[in-house]
Amino acid sequence: MTSALFTLAQPVVPILGQDNVYPVRRVFCVGRNYAGHAREMGSDPNREPPFYFSKSADSLVPGGGTIPYAPGTSNLHHEIELVVALGKTVFQATPEQAAGAVYGHAVGLDMTRRDLQNAAKDIGRPWDLGKSFEFSAPITALVPSATPMGAGAISLEVNGQTRQKGDLNEMIWSVPEVIAHLSQFYHLGLGDLIYTGTPEGVSAVKPGDTLVGRIDGLPELAVTIGPAA
């Protein structure tokens, strides 16, 4: 009797201008990290400690393109975000130490089944069905940078109309602060992506919509919503 050897390809994200790729092991996401978005979701944007949820690494869609309308929802929302990739090990760090762990940045979309997320919140259950699903995390190629991004325009258009618009300097918790706080609970390092939150203006999309996300200094992310599949 022989035994089969099962293998799975590791999710990776391209690195701009390189043949090398960035291997992904975990995807962390910061909730309500812009005051305007916190208000539109019915929360107080005071500077309480950040909180997190996660997406599976196979939810990534490197390069964007066409993604299917997610199953099980009638209220699929867009959330444009700065994504930070880590390149060095960091644990229980200060913000100054955490800043040195940054490898690069990308533009990402946190696609959300808002009706499922809201239903879970109403009864105090986890957000997994609303946040972590196939094709829920489109992302551009990474741009290497040793300096955490702290300012720059961030926006999202749907069918040519601006839906979200803000600046990275409006984040309640900066990139180094987020990494430092998260490092109190995890040994972070190479392979970890952090979606850093979204500005106000999140709203529903439908099949046929074209989304274009932009952050100053990073590649443009274009996504088309295809039929449900």
C-alpha positions in Angstrom: 0.0 0.0 0.0 1.3 3.4 -0.9 0.4 6.7 0.7 -0.3 9.9 -1.2 1.6 13.0 -0.5 -0.7 16.0 -0.4 0.8 19.5 -1.1 -0.8 22.9 -1.2 0.7 26.0 -2.9 1.5 28.7 -0.4 -0.3 32.0 -1.1 2.1 34.7 -2.3 2.0 38.4 -3.3 4.1 39.8 -6.1 6.8 42.3 -5.3 6.9 45.3 -7.6 9.9 45.2 -9.9 11.2 41.9 -8.7 10.9 38.3 -9.8 10.8 37.3 -6.1 7.4 37.0 -4.3 6.3 37.6 -0.7 5.0 34.4 1.0 1.9 34.9 3.1 1.1 33.0 6.2 -1.4 35.3 8.0 -3.6 38.2 7.2 -4.6 40.5 10.1 -7.1 43.3 9.8 -7.7 46.3 12.0 -11.3 47.2 12.7 -12.6 50.8 12.7 -9.2 52.6 12.4 -10.6 55.7 10.8 -12.9 58.0 12.9 -15.3 58.6 10.0 -15.8 54.9 9.3 -16.3 54.2 13.0 -19.1 56.8 13.1 -20.8 55.4 10.0 -20.7 51.9 11.5 -22.4 53.3 14.7 -19.3 53.3 17.0 -17.5 55.9 19.1 -14.2 56.8 17.3 -12.4 57.6 20.6 -8.8 56.2 20.8 -9.7 52.9 22.5 -7.2 50.0 22.0 -7.3 48.7 18.4 -9.1 45.4 17.7 -8.6 42.8 15.0 -10.1 40.1 12.9 -8.4 37.9 10.4 -8.8 36.6 6.8 -7.5 33.3 5.6 -4.4 33.7 3.4 -6.3 32.0 0.5 -8.7 34.9 0.4 -6.0 37.0 -1.2 -6.5 38.0 -4.9 -3.0 39.3 -6.0 -3.3 41.8 -8.8 -7.1 42.2 -8.5 -9.0 41.5 -11.7 -12.5 39.9 -11.8 -13.9 38.4 -8.6 -17.2 36.6 -8.2 -20.0 38.2 -6.2 -19.7 36.4 -2.9 -22.2 33.6 -2.1 -24.6 33.9 0.9 -25.0 37.7 0.9 -27.2 40.3 -0.6 -25.1 43.2 0.7 -21.4 42.9 -0.4 -19.4 46.0 0.6 -16.0 47.5 -0.4 -13.4 48.7 2.1 -10.2 50.2 0.6 -7.2 49.8 2.8 -3.4 50.3 3.2 -1.8 46.9 3.6 1.5 46.5 5.4 3.8 43.6 4.9 6.3 42.7 7.7 9.8 41.5 6.9 11.4 41.1 10.4 10.5 39.3 13.6 8.9 41.5 16.2 7.4 40.7 19.6 6.2 42.9 22.4 7.7 45.8 20.6 7.5 49.6 21.1 6.2 51.6 18.1 9.8 52.6 17.4 10.9 49.0 17.3 7.8 48.0 15.3 8.5 50.5 12.6 11.7 48.6 11.8 9.7 45.4 11.0 8.0 46.9 7.9 9.0 45.4 4.6 6.6 47.2 2.3 3.1 48.4 1.4 0.2 47.6 -1.0 -3.3 48.7 -1.8 -5.9 46.2 -0.6 -9.7 45.7 -0.5 -11.4 44.2 2.5 -14.6 42.8 0.8 -17.3 42.3 3.4 -20.6 40.4 3.5 -22.1 43.2 5.6 -25.4 41.5 6.3 -23.6 38.5 7.7 -21.2 40.6 9.7 -24.1 42.7 11.2 -26.1 39.6 12.0 -23.0 38.2 13.9 -22.4 41.5 15.7 -26.1 41.6 16.8 -25.8 38.3 18.7 -22.1 38.7 19.8 -20.7 36.1 17.5 -17.4 36.1 15.5 -17.3 37.9 12.1 -15.7 35.1 10.1 -18.6 34.6 7.7 -18.8 38.3 7.0 -15.1 38.9 6.6 -13.1 35.8 5.7 -14.2 34.1 2.5 -12.8 33.3 -1.0 -11.8 36.4 -3.1 -12.4 38.8 -0.2 -8.9 40.3 -0.1 -7.7 41.7 -3.5 -4.3 43.2 -3.2 -1.7 44.9 -5.5 2.0 44.0 -5.7 4.0 45.0 -2.7 6.2 48.1 -2.9 9.3 47.6 -0.7 9.8 50.4 1.8 11.6 50.5 5.1 9.6 53.6 6.2 6.0 53.0 7.4 3.5 55.1 5.5 1.8 57.7 7.6 0.3 60.1 5.1 -1.1 60.2 1.6 -4.4 60.2 -0.2 -6.5 57.0 -0.1 -9.6 56.6 -2.3 -12.0 54.2 -4.0 -14.1 54.7 -7.1 -17.0 52.5 -8.2 -17.9 52.9 -11.9 -15.9 56.2 -12.0 -17.7 57.7 -9.0 -15.8 58.4 -5.8 -17.2 56.4 -2.8 -14.3 56.6 -0.3 -11.8 59.4 0.1 -9.4 60.2 2.9 -5.8 60.4 4.0 -3.6 57.9 5.8 -2.9 60.5 8.4 -6.5 60.1 9.6 -5.8 56.6 11.0 -6.6 56.5 14.7 -3.7 54.2 15.2 -0.6 54.6 13.1 1.2 51.8 11.3 3.9 51.5 14.0 1.3 51.7 16.8 -0.8 48.9 15.2 2.2 46.6 14.7 3.4 47.3 18.3 0.0 46.6 19.8 -0.5 43.4 17.8 3.0 42.3 18.7 1.9 42.1 22.4 -0.2 39.1 21.4 1.7 37.5 18.5 5.2 36.8 17.4 5.0 38.7 14.1 7.3 38.6 11.1 7.9 37.6 7.6 4.7 36.4 6.0 2.3 38.6 8.0 0.1 41.1 6.2 -1.9 43.8 8.1 -4.9 45.5 6.5 -4.9 48.8 8.4 -8.5 49.9 8.2 -10.7 51.9 5.9 -12.0 55.5 5.6 -15.7 56.3 5.6 -17.9 55.8 2.5 -18.2 52.0 2.5 -21.2 50.8 0.5 -22.7 47.9 -1.5 -21.5 46.7 -4.9 -23.3 44.5 -7.5 -22.2 42.3 -10.4 -20.8 44.4 -13.2 -19.4 47.1 -11.0 -15.7 48.2 -11.5 -13.8 49.3 -8.4 -10.5 51.3 -8.6 -8.6 51.8 -5.4 -5.7 54.3 -5.0 -3.1 55.3 -2.4 -0.4 57.8 -3.2 2.8 56.2 -4.1 1.4 52.7 -4.6 0.1 50.7 -7.6 -3.6 51.1 -8.6 -5.9 48.3 -7.6 -8.7 47.5 -10.2 -11.4 44.9 -9.4 -14.5 44.0 -11.3 -17.4 42.2 -9.6 -18.4 39.2 -11.6 -21.6 37.1 -11.4 -22.2 35.0 -8.2 -20.3 31.8 -8.3 
